[in-house]
């Protein structure tokens, strides 16, 4: 009979506590999605639970402010889900968008800038700085 990884994680005391906390967070997340106003459901999420306080991460300040206004109602609703909720702490924590590129665009260098970099590079002794400047010059886009 196949026993999944949860079976083994539940057997170890420390891992069992982590698994119980993870299950609680999942339960609170689902409850939050069910009770939060429609406009906030996708702009905030349950991040943690500590000593009766639910920590919610909001995508921006406006969402955080609205959740703070609704915190007593949300706290009461989340308590009905089984977890003691004495309060809500809201933090602004924008989510990373996977499709959003974090790489910078390549900026073209003028012929003058390339000339200055080349002459500077030639004057440097062999080493990491010279190598980095050589690589920069090789990859540099030129202004046409």
C-alpha positions as CSV (number, residue, x, y, z in Angstrom):
1,X,0.0,0.0,0.0
2,X,1.4,3.4,-1.0
3,X,1.9,5.9,1.7
4,X,2.4,9.5,0.6
5,X,5.0,11.9,1.9
6,X,2.4,13.3,4.3
7,X,2.3,10.0,6.2
8,X,6.0,10.2,6.9
9,X,5.9,13.9,7.7
10,X,3.1,13.4,10.2
11,X,5.2,10.7,12.1
12,X,8.1,13.1,12.9
13,X,7.2,15.5,15.8
14,X,8.8,18.6,14.3
15,X,7.5,17.9,10.8
16,X,4.1,17.1,12.2
17,X,3.9,20.6,13.8
18,X,4.9,22.2,10.5
19,X,2.3,20.1,8.6
20,X,-0.4,21.1,11.1
21,X,0.5,24.8,10.7
22,X,0.4,24.4,6.9
23,X,-3.0,22.8,7.1
24,X,-4.3,25.6,9.3
25,X,-3.0,28.2,6.9
26,X,-4.6,26.4,4.0
27,X,-7.9,26.3,5.9
28,X,-7.6,30.0,6.8
29,X,-6.8,30.9,3.2
30,X,-9.9,29.2,1.9
31,X,-12.0,30.8,4.6
32,X,-10.6,34.2,3.8
33,X,-11.4,33.7,0.1
34,X,-14.9,32.8,1.0
35,X,-15.6,35.7,3.4
36,X,-13.5,38.6,1.9
37,X,-15.3,41.0,-0.4
38,X,-15.0,40.1,-4.1
39,X,-12.6,43.0,-4.9
40,X,-10.1,41.9,-2.2
41,X,-10.0,38.2,-2.7
42,X,-7.4,38.3,-5.4
43,X,-5.4,41.2,-4.0
44,X,-4.6,39.8,-0.6
45,X,-3.9,36.4,0.9
46,X,-3.3,34.8,4.3
47,X,0.4,34.7,4.9
48,X,0.7,33.4,8.5
49,X,-1.0,32.7,11.8
50,X,0.7,33.6,15.1
51,X,-0.8,33.4,18.6
52,X,-4.3,34.1,17.4
53,X,-3.4,36.8,14.9
54,X,-3.8,36.2,11.2
55,X,-1.2,38.0,9.1
56,X,-2.5,39.0,5.7
57,X,-0.4,40.3,2.8
58,X,-2.0,42.9,0.6
59,X,-0.8,43.7,-2.9
60,X,-0.9,47.4,-2.3
61,X,-1.6,50.1,0.2
62,X,-5.2,50.7,-0.9
63,X,-6.1,47.0,-0.4
64,X,-4.3,47.0,3.0
65,X,-6.3,50.0,4.1
66,X,-9.6,48.4,3.1
67,X,-8.7,45.2,4.9
68,X,-7.8,47.2,8.1
69,X,-11.3,48.9,7.9
70,X,-12.9,45.4,7.6
71,X,-10.6,43.7,10.1
72,X,-13.1,43.2,12.9
73,X,-15.7,41.7,10.6
74,X,-13.1,39.6,8.8
75,X,-11.7,38.5,12.2
76,X,-15.2,37.4,13.4
77,X,-15.8,35.5,10.1
78,X,-12.4,33.8,10.2
79,X,-13.0,32.7,13.8
80,X,-16.2,30.9,12.7
81,X,-13.9,28.7,10.5
82,X,-12.5,27.0,13.6
83,X,-9.3,29.0,14.3
84,X,-9.2,31.4,17.1
85,X,-8.7,34.9,15.6
86,X,-8.1,37.7,18.0
87,X,-7.0,40.1,15.4
88,X,-5.6,40.7,11.9
89,X,-2.3,42.2,11.0
90,X,-2.0,43.6,7.4
91,X,1.2,44.1,5.6
92,X,1.8,45.4,2.1
93,X,3.7,42.7,0.2
94,X,3.3,42.8,-3.6
95,X,3.2,39.4,-5.2
96,X,5.8,38.5,-7.8
97,X,4.2,38.2,-11.2
98,X,5.9,35.2,-12.9
99,X,5.4,36.6,-16.4
100,X,6.9,40.0,-15.5
101,X,10.5,40.2,-16.6
102,X,12.9,41.6,-14.1
103,X,15.8,41.9,-16.6
104,X,16.7,45.4,-17.7
105,X,16.6,46.4,-21.3
106,X,19.8,46.9,-23.1
107,X,20.7,50.5,-23.5
108,X,22.8,51.5,-26.5
109,X,26.2,53.2,-26.1
110,X,27.4,56.0,-28.2
111,X,30.6,55.7,-30.2
112,X,32.2,58.2,-27.9
113,X,31.3,56.1,-24.8
114,X,32.6,53.0,-26.4
115,X,35.8,54.7,-27.3
116,X,36.4,56.0,-23.8
117,X,35.6,52.5,-22.3
118,X,38.1,50.9,-24.8
119,X,40.9,53.3,-24.0
120,X,40.3,52.8,-20.3
121,X,40.2,49.0,-20.7
122,X,43.5,49.1,-22.5
123,X,45.2,51.0,-19.7
124,X,44.1,48.6,-17.0
125,X,46.2,45.6,-15.9
126,X,44.9,42.1,-16.4
127,X,42.3,41.4,-13.8
128,X,38.5,41.2,-13.0
129,X,37.8,44.8,-13.8
130,X,39.4,44.6,-17.2
131,X,37.7,41.4,-18.0
132,X,34.3,42.9,-16.9
133,X,34.8,45.9,-19.1
134,X,35.9,43.7,-22.1
135,X,32.6,41.7,-21.6
136,X,30.6,44.9,-21.4
137,X,32.2,46.2,-24.7
138,X,31.5,42.8,-26.4
139,X,27.8,42.9,-25.4
140,X,27.2,46.6,-25.8
141,X,24.6,47.7,-28.3
142,X,25.7,50.7,-30.4
143,X,23.7,53.8,-31.2
144,X,23.2,53.9,-34.9
